[in-house]
Amino acid sequence: MDERKPAYLTEWLLSPGNVNVVLAGIGAAAIFSIPFGYGIGAVALIALAAGEAIASMFVPASLTFRDKINRKYRRQMHEAARKHLFEELYRREGDGPAFDKTRETFDRLQQRIDSLYTLAVDSSNVLSERDVDRLEDSSLDYLYAKLALAVIADRSAAIDLAQVDNRIRAIDKEMASPAAGSDVKQLEKARADYVALAARHRRMMSRKTALEASVLSMPDQMEEIYQMIVAAPSSQELGQKLSEAVDNLRLREDIEGEIASDLQEDIPSLVLPLHSVPSAPPVKHAAIAGERAS
């Protein structure tokens, strides 16, 4: 999903503005053809086609148009990921206190993000829409991390670590004095499998502890970022401070490796949070950098 690219030409051709221009052009050609004949109507249609061809070479390539379409795609893909993550969480947690708390927390995060988008529109503020996009990505990472914890809980419930350790000790005892006819190679393989399972389970539980801490602190971190921005939206240092603060929201990194593999194994169709949709550069920050240089 992260690799999907908007079809800019198609988006422009099917945009309401262009469709209205084409319909108006066809209508004008039809009207002119009544008193002046089909020749004039044909000329109008040719002029319309020429205008469309010329516009198609420039409009879809413009940064302003592409940024508008990129934002549209981001909204669509963000909504798809949010809906899917909530569906998977509901499937595991049901309609109970845990799910309700997750939804309330996410709704609060989204309210803050919506408020920041409003601030980003103001050209006097250093905050750019791309900055807020990164925070919105982090809000999806929150749901992704909650789902990862739910999958870890399911997997850990299916493994009795004490029983695995008992089986390893039993194999060790049998290998120490193998009975007649015992297949030592098979015993060694079984032992290696059990040891790997136990090690993987312990790594998973360690990751779970770290992920739980990150998930718990993330709403507070987001609130601190929000208050920092609202307190001084036009501060010259805001860009650097915001980048550092967003980088500290490390939920995605906490899920890498085996946990991510477990998620994909349990939910092959999982719609992941989006982090690489094409986007225009943060114009406000670039402008400020230029002013400083001058």
ZARODREN-415857 format. One record per residue (C-alpha): residue number from 1; residue in one letter; x, y, z. Coordinates in steps of 0.001 Angstrom, whole numbers, padded with zeros to 6 digits, m for minus. Example, Ala and Ser with C-alpha at 12.3 -4.5 7.8 and 13.67 -1.06 7.14 Angstrom:
 num residuo       x       y       z
   1       A  012300 m004500  007800
   2       S  013670 m001060  007140
This chain:
 num residuo       x       y       z
   1       M  000000  000000  000000
   2       D  002899  002384  000707
   3       E  004023  001937 m002915
   4       R  000804  003153 m004546
   5       K  001298  006293 m006620
   6       P m001505  008617 m007651
   7       A m002313  008665 m011365
   8       Y m001985  012437 m011730
   9       L m003108  012624 m015368
  10       T m006226  010558 m014694
  11       E m006978  012596 m011587
  12       W m006787  015795 m013594
  13       L m008861  014482 m016497
  14       L m011608  013319 m014131
  15       S m011448  016338 m011827
  16       P m014740  018269 m011529
  17       G m013152  021441 m012917
  18       N m011824  019777 m016057
  19       V m015006  017775 m016608
  20       N m017017  021018 m016404
  21       V m014691  022689 m018934
  22       V m015073  019781 m021363
  23       L m018852  019720 m021006
  24       A m019006  023486 m021448
  25       G m016819  023243 m024547
  26       I m018998  020517 m026070
  27       G m022099  022526 m025246
  28       A m020627  025674 m026846
  29       A m019670  023702 m029974
  30       A m023222  022376 m030241
  31       I m024697  025852 m029793
  32       F m022393  027468 m032394
  33       S m023072  024687 m034892
  34       I m026792  025567 m035004
  35       P m026549  029031 m036590
  36       F m023073  028678 m038197
  37       G m023037  025042 m039264
  38       Y m021145  021938 m038225
  39       G m017843  023334 m039457
  40       I m017737  025970 m036710
  41       G m018777  023365 m034170
  42       A m015962  021111 m035323
  43       V m013466  023975 m035006
  44       A m014630  024561 m031429
  45       L m014189  020870 m030626
  46       I m010703  020855 m032159
  47       A m009778  023924 m030109
  48       L m011106  022189 m026992
  49       A m009092  019045 m027738
  50       A m005949  021120 m028359
  51       G m006453  022990 m025109
  52       E m006912  019717 m023225
  53       A m003778  018250 m024778
  54       I m001681  021284 m023871
  55       A m003110  021444 m020324
  56       S m002487  017716 m019831
  57       M  001229  018322 m020351
  58       F  001471  020976 m017656
  59       V m001289  020747 m015044
  60       P m000642  017135 m013832
  61       A  003069  017953 m013527
  62       S  002618  021043 m011372
  63       L  003699  020749 m007738
  64       T  000563  022477 m006524
  65       F m001720  020032 m008321
  66       R  000327  017002 m007263
  67       D  000365  018108 m003649
  68       K m003427  018439 m003742
  69       I m003823  014922 m005172
  70       N m001253  013484 m002770
  71       R m003221  014875  000146
  72       K m006395  013356 m001261
  73       Y m004699  009951 m001493
  74       R m003266  010292  001983
  75       R m006753  010907  003354
  76       Q m008159  007882  001534
  77       M m005344  005565  002554
  78       H m005232  006848  006116
  79       E m008962  006165  006439
  80       A m008568  002664  004969
  81       A m005754  001830  007401
  82       R m007656  003275  010374
  83       K m010801  001325  009531
  84       H m008937 m001950  009037
  85       L m006885 m001616  012223
  86       F m010000 m000912  014267
  87       E m011763 m003901  012703
  88       E m008880 m006202  013649
  89       L m008728 m004775  017175
  90       Y m012475 m005233  017591
  91       R m012200 m008821  016356
  92       R m009695 m009586  019105
  93       E m010873 m007396  021978
  94       G m014614 m007236  021354
  95       D m016845 m004391  022437
  96       G m015389 m003989  025911
  97       P m013513 m001495  028109
  98       A m010145 m002138  026430
  99       F m011480 m001440  022944
 100       D m013447  001595  024154
 101       K m010337  003051  025782
 102       T m008324  002554  022596
 103       R m010986  004323  020555
 104       E m011240  007192  023044
 105       T m007471  007662  023054
 106       F m007283  007596  019266
 107       D m010194  010055  018953
 108       R m008378  012428  021309
 109       L m005205  012141  019235
 110       Q m007190  012818  016070
 111       Q m008795  015911  017584
 112       R m005359  017346  018344
 113       I m004156  016540  014834
 114       D m007214  018168  013234
 115       S m006544  021272  015291
 116       L m002917  021338  014124
 117       Y m004007  021063  010483
 118       T m005996  024252  011057
 119       L m002874  025954  012406
 120       A m000778  024709  009481
 121       V m003026  026513  006985
 122       D m001992  029871  008469
 123       S  001001  031067  006428
 124       S  002358  033039  009390
 125       N  003055  029795  011268
 126       V  006207  027716  010796
 127       L  004148  024530  011085
 128       S  003523  022875  007708
 129       E  000874  020369  006694
 130       R  003644  017832  006090
 131       D  004663  018203  009748
 132       V  001123  017360  010815
 133       D  001077  014454  008354
 134       R  003933  012887  010316
 135       L  001978  013230  013549
 136       E m001040  011660  011878
 137       D  001144  008738  010795
 138       S  002131  008329  014435
 139       S m001516  008184  015473
 140       L m001967  005219  013119
 141       D  001172  003664  014558
 142       Y m000613  003777  017913
 143       L m003376  001530  016566
 144       Y m000789 m000659  014836
 145       A  001057 m001074  018148
 146       K m002162 m001889  020007
 147       L m002903 m004578  017434
 148       A  000636 m005925  017805
 149       L  000088 m006245  021562
 150       A m003175 m008102  020946
 151       V m001383 m010545  018619
 152       I  001398 m011028  021166
 153       A m001207 m011793  023829
 154       D m002815 m014408  021580
 155       R  000517 m016023  020790
 156       S  001774 m016022  024371
 157       A m001471 m017627  025554
 158       A m000862 m020493  023130
 159       I  002596 m021244  024561
 160       D  003220 m022719  028007
 161       L  006848 m021760  028566
 162       A  007157 m023938  031684
 163       Q  005982 m026938  029666
 164       V  008520 m026181  026937
 165       D  011314 m025986  029505
 166       N  010167 m029289  031004
 167       R  010328 m030938  027590
 168       I  013853 m029607  027026
 169       R  014949 m031075  030368
 170       A  013289 m034394  029516
 171       I  015122 m034527  026191
 172       D  018416 m033655  027913
 173       K  017853 m036514  030357
 174       E  017066 m038951  027548
 175       M  020090 m037852  025506
 176       A  022372 m038256  028536
 177       S  021566 m041981  028633
 178       P  019714 m042857  025426
 179       A  017690 m046035  025437
 180       A  018323 m048751  022887
 181       G  016901 m047773  019503
 182       S  016641 m044048  020327
 183       D  017194 m041702  017391
 184       V  019642 m039208  018867
 185       K  019556 m036971  015795
 186       Q  015792 m036597  016081
 187       L  016145 m035833  019770
 188       E  018736 m033166  018990
 189       K  016449 m031638  016367
 190       A  013493 m031644  018768
 191       R  015625 m030034  021457
 192       A  016842 m027321  019052
 193       D  013246 m026583  018030
 194       Y  012114 m026288  021647
 195       V  015084 m024076  022543
 196       A  014360 m021804  019563
 197       L  010679 m021639  020511
 198       A  011507 m020710  024115
 199       A  014038 m018086  023032
 200       R  011613 m016573  020544
 201       H  008880 m016483  023173
 202       R  011143 m014715  025667
 203       R  012224 m012168  023041
 204       M  008590 m011570  022197
 205       M  007707 m010976  025840
 206       S  010625 m008553  026195
 207       R  009385 m006683  023138
 208       K  005917 m006699  024629
 209       T  007164 m004947  027758
 210       A  008920 m002255  025725
 211       L  005935 m001853  023399
 212       E  003499 m001513  026300
 213       A  005634  001285  027730
 214       S  005731  003066  024357
 215       V  001980  002735  023840
 216       L  001285  004032  027344
 217       S  003507  007087  026944
 218       M  002570  007932  023355
 219       P m000645  009929  024097
 220       D  001246  012053  026632
 221       Q  004064  012637  024141
 222       M  001529  013703  021517
 223       E m000091  016088  024000
 224       E  003304  017631  024794
 225       I  003975  018122  021093
 226       Y  000565  019724  020656
 227       Q  001091  022124  023556
 228       M  004572  023010  022260
 229       I  003169  023907  018836
 230       V  000151  025828  020128
 231       A  002320  027828  022530
 232       A  004590  029126  019745
 233       P  003382  028200  016248
 234       S  005568  030875  014636
 235       S  008749  030080  016563
 236       Q  011819  029822  014328
 237       E  013012  026780  016300
 238       L  009722  024902  015930
 239       G  010762  022907  012861
 240       Q  013798  021316  014511
 241       K  012032  020741  017834
 242       L  009077  019142  016081
 243       S  011296  016813  014043
 244       E  013077  015668  017188
 245       A  009784  015156  019027
 246       V  008245  013120  016201
 247       D  011378  010990  015928
 248       N  010903  010077  019579
 249       L  007532  008500  018775
 250       R  009163  005142  018070
 251       L  006134  002867  017988
 252       R  006861  001596  014476
 253       E  010458  000689  015340
 254       D  009270 m001270  018393
 255       I  007215 m003536  016113
 256       E  009948 m004371  013607
 257       G  011363 m007879  013259
 258       E  009557 m010887  014649
 259       I  006523 m008942  015853
 260       A  005952 m007525  012364
 261       S  006313 m011041  010930
 262       D  003776 m012366  013436
 263       L  001340 m009620  012458
 264       Q  001675 m010424  008759
 265       E  001339 m014134  009475
 266       D m001805 m013667  011570
 267       I m003307 m010980  009316
 268       P m002029 m011400  005724
 269       S m004339 m008642  004474
 270       L m003292 m006144  007155
 271       V m003462 m002546  005932
 272       L m000343 m000969  007378
 273       P m000013  002659  008445
 274       L  001274  004900  005709
 275       H  004668  006585  005886
 276       S  005803  007193  002329
 277       V  002971  008706  000297
 278       P  004405  011315 m002079
 279       S  004189  014756 m000617
 280       A  005415  018217 m001429
 281       P  008393  019446  000594
 282       P  007665  021498  003715
 283       V  007525  024830  001930
 284       K  007349  026922  005086
 285       H  010541  025452  006509
 286       A  012340  025867  003179
 287       A  011295  029503  002978
 288       I  012515  030176  006490
 289       A  015847  028513  005701
 290       G  016184  030789  002676
 291       E  015488  033861  004775
 292       R  018161  032827  007267
 293       A  020663  032246  004479
 294       S  020026  035703  003100
